């Protein structure tokens, strides 16, 4: 099969690890003879992308000549992506289009137009955005159901499979979200215990959930009460006002964050904290996959992908509702040997999310489409 892999939505570093990983996973599929890649210019030039697409595994790599974002600009980017995709498909005899971004409305429109322009093209879309927005809207459910009637969707969390098929149709398949072992520094994968610069790390957009609210107050006040030493916390500059607590040292990193600094933070963190809202999102968690890749335990809601994917030994770090007390007590009182065991269990569990397993599952899907 000849594939064109396109992300008509994201730019720069946004989803660059994700896109690189899926480009590589599809490239490794037995049924794939060649791969063509089409990305927005600033994403194409991200080193994590460029170093792979410039390799021999990818036949052609081009970019969408647009760097306009949002509103009308976003629509123009879609139109340019549509034109570039159609041109590449006709010029290179591509028979399968893989879409790596699943924006709720723009991507179905992209799929409809591609089918109109080339009725024989196979279309696969990776549904990695929050499906909650689709599930809550009759209009969006109808649009996506129509888009997937003659195309295929890939979900990245097992627990969502049956639920999503009820309103998206039978052409929805489940492939576990792969880890980013192929792009995150190998140093991050070492199972070490000390020293750590930060006891707790809040990554990326999750920092926005921390501020003047009951969850944040409960988190910081519990750390202050349970501590046997100063507690060091790293959080993004996009967080709210965190106040001041005895023995709590808070460091802010700039948001948005570059790939190198992101990896460094992972290396420096003992635990990653995820807010209650993360458990309500109907999607795989990119931050959780980063944590699995780096063997960093997460303190997260006892819901969805977190309960599904953490080793049994790490479930004491999951919390119900907004009550972090038991999870934090377990984390702060755990001895080095116990913590080392947790990291080893996470590293062992990561094997089912590795790139080879992902390629095998994608190859089965491609075989069914080809057949």
Rosetta blueprint (number, residue, H / E / L):
1 X L
2 X E
3 X E
4 X E
5 X E
6 X E
7 X L
8 X L
9 X L
10 X L
11 X L
12 X L
13 X L
14 X L
15 X L
16 X H
17 X H
18 X H
19 X H
20 X H
21 X H
22 X H
23 X H
24 X H
25 X H
26 X H
27 X H
28 X L
29 X L
30 X L
31 X L
32 X L
33 X L
34 X E
35 X E
36 X E
37 X E
38 X E
39 X E
40 X E
41 X H
42 X H
43 X H
44 X H
45 X L
46 X L
47 X H
48 X H
49 X H
50 X H
51 X H
52 X H
53 X H
54 X L
55 X L
56 X L
57 X L
58 X E
59 X E
60 X E
61 X E
62 X E
63 X E
64 X E
65 X L
66 X L
67 X L
68 X L
69 X L
70 X L
71 X H
72 X H
73 X H
74 X H
75 X H
76 X H
77 X H
78 X H
79 X H
80 X H
81 X H
82 X H
83 X H
84 X H
85 X H
86 X H
87 X H
88 X H
89 X H
90 X H
91 X H
92 X H
93 X L
94 X L
95 X L
96 X E
97 X E
98 X E
99 X E
100 X L
101 X L
102 X L
103 X L
104 X L
105 X L
106 X H
107 X H
108 X H
109 X H
110 X H
111 X H
112 X H
113 X H
114 X H
115 X H
116 X H
117 X H
118 X L
119 X L
120 X L
121 X L
122 X E
123 X E
124 X E
125 X E
126 X E
127 X L
128 X L
129 X L
130 X L
131 X L
132 X H
133 X H
134 X H
135 X H
136 X L
137 X L
138 X H
139 X H
140 X H
141 X H
142 X H
143 X H
144 X H
145 X H
146 X H
147 X H
148 X L
149 X L
150 X L
151 X L
152 X E
153 X E
154 X E
155 X E
156 X L
157 X L
158 X H
159 X H
160 X H
161 X H
162 X H
163 X H
164 X H
165 X H
166 X H
167 X H
168 X H
169 X L
170 X L
171 X L
172 X E
173 X E
174 X E
175 X L
176 X L
177 X L
178 X L
179 X L
180 X L
181 X L
182 X L
183 X L
184 X L
185 X L
186 X H
187 X H
188 X H
189 X H
190 X L
191 X L
192 X L
193 X L
194 X L
195 X L
196 X L
197 X L
198 X E
199 X E
200 X E
201 X E
202 X L
203 X L
204 X H
205 X H
206 X H
207 X H
208 X H
209 X H
210 X L
211 X L
212 X L
213 X L
214 X H
215 X H
216 X H
217 X H
218 X H
219 X H
220 X H
221 X H
222 X H
223 X H
224 X H
225 X H
226 X H
227 X L
228 X L
229 X L
230 X L
231 X E
232 X E
233 X E
234 X E
235 X E
236 X E
237 X L
238 X L
239 X L
240 X L
241 X L
242 X L
243 X L
244 X L
245 X L
246 X L
247 X L
248 X E
249 X E
250 X E
251 X E
252 X E
253 X E
254 X L
255 X L
256 X L
257 X L
258 X L
259 X H
260 X H
261 X H
262 X H
263 X H
264 X H
265 X H
266 X H
267 X H
268 X H
269 X E
270 X E
271 X E
272 X E
273 X E
274 X L
275 X L
276 X H
277 X H
278 X H
279 X H
280 X H
281 X L
282 X L
283 X L
284 X L
285 X L
286 X H
287 X H
288 X H
289 X H
290 X H
291 X H
292 X H
293 X H
294 X L
295 X L
296 X L
297 X E
298 X E
299 X E
300 X E
301 X E
302 X L
303 X L
304 X H
305 X H
306 X H
307 X H
308 X H
309 X H
310 X L
311 X L
312 X H
313 X H
314 X H
315 X H
316 X H
317 X H
318 X E
319 X E
320 X E
321 X L
322 X L
323 X E
324 X L
325 X H
326 X H
327 X H
328 X H
329 X H
330 X H
331 X H
332 X H
333 X H
334 X L
335 X L
336 X H
337 X H
338 X H
339 X H
340 X H
341 X H
342 X H
343 X H
344 X H
345 X H
346 X H
347 X H
348 X H
349 X H
350 X H
351 X H
352 X H
353 X H
354 X L
355 X H
356 X H
357 X H
358 X H
359 X H
360 X H
361 X H
362 X H
363 X H
364 X H
365 X H
366 X H
367 X H
368 X H
369 X H
370 X H
371 X L
